[in-house]
Amino acid sequence: LFDDIYKRLNEHIDAVAERMRALRLVAPGSMQEFLDLATIQETTGQLQPAKNMLLDLHTDLMDLSDRLNQIMTDVNDEGTKNLIAGMIE
């Protein structure tokens, strides 16, 4: 499950970077830039019970969905709206 989610999110990250470039924006490229922009908090790295990992994942994905819906409301670009709609789906 986690591997599948990781792969899907990785595909979306690449699509977002390409969309940013199409809009002549600079996509973040370094780990520090990603960390500075991150809203999801890292866990401790300690092994956790599966239930806790699933709850954390659920919370993070719901937060991501809320943020994407807010961007859909704020953005005035149909190409970006279509990209985000596909991500939410």
URJONOR-V79822 format. One record per residue. N is the residue number from 0. RES is the residue in one letter. OMEGA is omega in radians with two decimals (999 if undefined). Layout:
BEGIN
n=N res=RES omega=OMEGA
n=N res=RES omega=OMEGA
END
This chain:
BEGIN
n=0 res=L omega=-3.10
n=1 res=F omega=3.13
n=2 res=D omega=3.12
n=3 res=D omega=3.12
n=4 res=I omega=3.10
n=5 res=Y omega=-3.12
n=6 res=K omega=-3.14
n=7 res=R omega=3.12
n=8 res=L omega=3.12
n=9 res=N omega=3.08
n=10 res=E omega=3.14
n=11 res=H omega=3.12
n=12 res=I omega=3.13
n=13 res=D omega=3.14
n=14 res=A omega=3.11
n=15 res=V omega=3.12
n=16 res=A omega=3.12
n=17 res=E omega=3.12
n=18 res=R omega=3.11
n=19 res=M omega=3.13
n=20 res=R omega=3.12
n=21 res=A omega=3.12
n=22 res=L omega=-3.14
n=23 res=R omega=3.05
n=24 res=L omega=3.11
n=25 res=V omega=3.11
n=26 res=A omega=3.09
n=27 res=P omega=-3.08
n=28 res=G omega=-3.13
n=29 res=S omega=3.11
n=30 res=M omega=-3.13
n=31 res=Q omega=3.09
n=32 res=E omega=3.11
n=33 res=F omega=3.13
n=34 res=L omega=3.12
n=35 res=D omega=-3.10
n=36 res=L omega=-3.02
n=37 res=A omega=3.03
n=38 res=T omega=3.10
n=39 res=I omega=-3.09
n=40 res=Q omega=3.06
n=41 res=E omega=3.01
n=42 res=T omega=-3.07
n=43 res=T omega=-3.07
n=44 res=G omega=3.09
n=45 res=Q omega=3.10
n=46 res=L omega=-3.12
n=47 res=Q omega=3.02
n=48 res=P omega=-3.11
n=49 res=A omega=-3.14
n=50 res=K omega=3.12
n=51 res=N omega=3.13
n=52 res=M omega=3.12
n=53 res=L omega=3.10
n=54 res=L omega=3.09
n=55 res=D omega=3.13
n=56 res=L omega=3.12
n=57 res=H omega=3.13
n=58 res=T omega=-3.13
n=59 res=D omega=-3.14
n=60 res=L omega=3.08
n=61 res=M omega=3.08
n=62 res=D omega=3.12
n=63 res=L omega=3.11
n=64 res=S omega=3.11
n=65 res=D omega=-3.13
n=66 res=R omega=3.12
n=67 res=L omega=3.09
n=68 res=N omega=3.10
n=69 res=Q omega=3.10
n=70 res=I omega=3.11
n=71 res=M omega=3.13
n=72 res=T omega=-3.02
n=73 res=D omega=-3.00
n=74 res=V omega=-3.13
n=75 res=N omega=-3.07
n=76 res=D omega=-3.05
n=77 res=E omega=3.12
n=78 res=G omega=3.12
n=79 res=T omega=3.10
n=80 res=K omega=3.12
n=81 res=N omega=3.11
n=82 res=L omega=-3.11
n=83 res=I omega=3.12
n=84 res=A omega=3.10
n=85 res=G omega=3.13
n=86 res=M omega=3.14
n=87 res=I omega=-3.14
n=88 res=E omega=999
END
